[in-house]
Amino acid sequence: MKFGCAHSHPAVLETAVVARPDNHWGQTPCAFVKPKEGYQISDYKIIDFCRARLPHYMAPWTVVFEDLPRTSTGKVQKFILREKANALGSLS
């Protein structure tokens, strides 16, 4: 599943982007990333990669590395990712 711009990074296998609450901006992009096997990547590299290709406000402000939750048919369960992003709280 490919969303946003982080999916085009050579070390990224899958991504999903959801909104994270923010006290100042209302919400900010939060990317959930599954890296390819054997690759080491930092959240700063993903953010910089996206900022070079997207408007600043559209690039993710937070990156979480984990397997993406899926349904039995293979769809990403974004409601679970939204709950995790809400649990992270505001950046501001």
N, C-alpha and C positions, 0 to 999 in steps of 0.2 A: 504494500500500500504506500503510495507516494503522495505527500502533501507538502506544500510550501517549497522552499528552495533547498533545504538541507538534504533532500533525497538525491540531489545531483552531486553531492560530495563523494569522492571515491571511496571513503572509509565507511559510508553509511549504507546499510541494507534496507531499513524501513524507517519511516517517520510518520508521525501524526502531530498536528498542531491544534491546541485548544486555547481558550481564553483563560488567563489567570487574573484574579481580582487585583486591583491596584487602587490604593486610596487617592492617588493624585490623578492618574489617567483614566480611571474607571476599570479598564482591563488592559492586559498586555499579552502578547503571544507567548505561549509556553510550548516548546517542542519536546516530544517524547521520541527518543532515537534508539534504534537497535543497530549497533555497529556490526560491520562484517567480521567474520571469524578471523582472528589474528591481528586485527587492527587496533591500535591505541589512538584515541582521539579525545581531546578535551572539549569542554563546553565552550571555552573561549574561541577555539578554532572554528566550531560550528557557527557561532554568532558572527564572527568576523567574515566567514565565508558568505553567510546570508546578507550581511550588511553591504558587502561589495556588489551584490546582485539585486537587492531590493531597496525600496525606500526605507529609511531608518526605522520608522514607526511600524513597518510590517515585519521586520526581522525579529526572530525570537529573542526575548530578554532572559529567558530561563531555558535550560536544556537539562532534561532528565534522561539518563541512560538506563533502559530496561527493555524487556520483551513486551511487545504490545499485546494486550488482552484481546482475544478473538472469540467470536461465536463458533458454534459447531460448523457453520457454513464458511468460516474464514473471514468474516467481516470484523474490522476493528471496533471494539466496544468503546466508543468515544465517551459515553456517559461515565464510565469508570475513570477514564483519563481526566474528565472534567472534575470529578470528585477529588482525585489526587491533586489537581492543580488548585482547587479551592482549599484543600487541607494545607497546602504550602503557605497560604496567606498572602498578604500584600507585600510587594517589594518596597514600597515607600514607607 
